[in-house]
Structure formats: C-alpha cells, structure tokens
Amino acid sequence: MAPIVLHYSNTTSSPIQKSIFKKLLTRTLEVLSKDRSFETSPFSGVLEVTIVNDAAICNINKNHRHKNYPTDVISLSFLEGMAFPGKKKILGEIYISVDTARKQAKKQGYSLEQELHILFVHGLLHILGYDHEHGKKDAQKMAKKEQQILHGIKGLIAD
C-alpha cells in the first residue's frame, strides 16, 4: 500500500501537535488492514488535517453542508481522485474545531487530546467510506470500528 501523507495546519493558538494525528492515522490503517471486507490499498495520497475555531468551522459547515452553526468535525472526501499534475492525489480534508472539541471534552470528562483523537478517527473513517448517516446498521458498523481503533491507543477511552 502506498503511504498516506498527512498535511497538518493549526489556525488557532491552541498548541496541538501533528504527531497525535500521525499515530492515529497509522493505527487506523493497521486496524482496517485486518478487516477483510475493507480494501485499504486504494488509499494513498495526501490527507489534510486543519485545526480551526468555531467561527471557521461554522463557515465550512455553511458552505459544504448548508448548516449555519459550528460543529466538531467536518470531513471532505476526494476519493474520486482530485489530483494535480506533479502532485499527490488529495484523499480528503478533515477540519476539527478546537472550541467545540474543548466543550465536548469537558462535558464527557475527557482530556482535549482524547476528544481530538475521537474526532480525528471519526473524520478519517468518513473519508475512507464509512458513514453513520445512512442508517442504523452503518452507524453501528462505524461506531464499532471507531472503538476498535481507539481502544488500542494508550490513554484513550476504553469501551
């Protein structure tokens, strides 16, 4: 399998490191590679992860989903092949609102880092084809996969 290259940017003043997302990307691909019903080989290229505030994610939500409010994570999948001459194919973009993540972490009793892990994995699974919005069965399948991925990371929430 060709590698997925992680491009990371943080548009906020929150000190969030790229390394936490790189580890989760590796873990996610390891878990998915063991699933015979899931073919990971077509997934190579660039994955863009951007940390934003609530105002920025509200704009993204409005422009892409026609919903005028902030949310925790938005994934934009480009698996159909958004490639440019001489550049790697862009698999997709994940936008995570650190403001909403912080609120959710506090509400759930998690650290901010734990909440960012959850949101990243959720967003990545969307990019790779999982979708909880297509019915109960798909939602259960995605939730199970999220748990499998997150369960193997030290310091994360166990079931």
N, C-alpha and C positions, 0 to 999 in steps of 0.2 A: 504494500500500500504506500503510495506517495504521501509525503507529510502534509499536514495542515499547518500552515504558518499563522501564528497569532500576531495580529497587529493590535496594539493597545494604546488607547489615549484616555486621559483623565482631564475633563474640562472643569473640574471642581477643585477646591482647595483641600479636599479630604485626601490624606496620604494612603492611597490604596495601591498596592504593588501588583505588577503584572504577573509575578511568579505564582500567585494563588490561582490564577486562571489557567496558566500553563499546566500546572499539576492536575487540575480538574479536566482539562482537555485530554491529557494522557489517560487519566483514569476512565473517562467516559468511553474513549475509543477501545480501551482494554476490555471493558465490560461488554460493549457492543460486539466486539470481535468474537466473543464466546457465544453469542446468540446466533444460531444457525439460520434464523428467519430474517436476519438483518445483514445486508451486504455493505461492509464499510469501504471496500476498495474504490468505489467511485468518488469518495470524499477526499479530494486533495485540492489544495489551493490556499487562499487567504481567508481567515476568519477575523473580522474586525470587531473589537470589543471597545465600547466607549462608555465611560462613567460620566453621567450628566446630573444636573439638578432637576427638580420638579418642573420648573418653567420650560426647560429644554425638552423633557420627555413629553410634556403636555403638547408642545408644538408638533413633535414627531407623531404622537398619538392622533392628533387632529388631522395631520397631513396624510397619514397612511391608513388610519382606521376610522377616520371621521368621528372621533370621540374627543370631545373638548375637555379633558381632565387628565391629571397626571396618573401614571400607573407605575408599577415596579420594574417591569422588564418588557421590552419590545424586541422581537426578532424579525428580521427581514431576510428571507431565504432567497438566494440566487442560484439554486442548484441547476437551473436550466442553462447555465453557462455564461455568465456575464464576464467575458474575457476581453482583454485589450491586447493588441499586437505587442509582443515582447514582455508581457506582464503575466503573472499567475492569475488563474481564474479566481474570482471572488465567490466564496461559498455563501457568505451572508454577513449580516451585521447584527450585533447584539448591543442594545442600549439599556443600561441599568441606571435607574435613578437612585443616587445615594441618599437623597432626602427620604424617599418612600421606604427604601431598604432600612434606614435607621429607625423609622417609625414602626415598621413591621417587626424588626428585631426586638425592639423594646417591648412591644405587645406580646410577642411569643416567648420572651425570656431568653433569646439567643444573643450572641455577640453580633456585631455588624459583619464581621468576617464570615460567620456561619450563614447569615442571611444572604450575603453576596454569593457564597458557594451555591446555595439553593437556587437563587435567581439565575446564575450563570448556567447551571446544569439544565434548568427548565428551558432557558432560551436556546441553548445548544441543541437540545432534543427537538425543539420546534424546527430548527434549521435542518436537522437531519431527517425530518419527515414525520416525527411524532406530533400528534395534535389531540389535545383533550377536549376541544370544542366540537368534535364530530360524533359525540355520543358517549354514553356511559362506558361501553367496552373499551373504546380508545382512551378515555380518561383514566380508567383503571390500569391499562397497559402502560401508559406514560408514567403514572404515579409509581407503579412497581419498578419501572426502570430507573426512575429518579432515586428511589430508596436503595436499589442495588448499587448505584454509583456512589451515592453519598455515604452509605454505610461503611464503605471501605476506606474512608478518609479519616485519619486521626483528628480528633477534636470536633467532629461533626455529629450531628444529631443522629442517634440510632433510632430505630423504629420506635 
